[in-house]
Amino acid sequence: LAATGDAQRGRGVFVQREQGHCVICHALSGMAPAGNVGPALDGVGGRLSAGQLRQRIVDITQVKPDAAMPAFHRSAGLNRVAAAYAGKTLLDAQQVEDLVAFLGGLK
C-alpha cells in the first residue's frame, strides 16, 4: 500500500460518507453519529499495531470471517457487488494508510 499516512486525512476517511464513513458503525468519543454495529474504537491505537489495523481495514474477513464490515481494499472474491463497483476497492491505498495513521494515534 502507500508508504505513509496522514492522520488528519484519515480522520476524514473515518467520518466522511464519501469515504470510509466508519463512524456510522463504530463509536469514538466526541464524534457523532456513533454506531454500535462494530466495536468502539477509543484507544484502538494502543491495542492494535499499524499492521493489525491495516489488515482489518483492507480485509476484515481475514481476521473475522463473519464480520459485517466491508473489505475496504479488496476487489476480488466479493459477493453482491454493484456493477459500477466491480473490480474496484472502496478505499484506495492512500486512504487506507491515512486511516491507519488516524486510528493508530488513538491511544
ABEGO torsion letter per residue (X at the ends): XBABBBAAAAAAAAABAABAGAAAABBBBGBOBBBAABBBABGAAAABBAAAAAAAAABAAAABAABABBBAABABGBBGBBAAABGBBABBAAAAAAAAAAAAABX
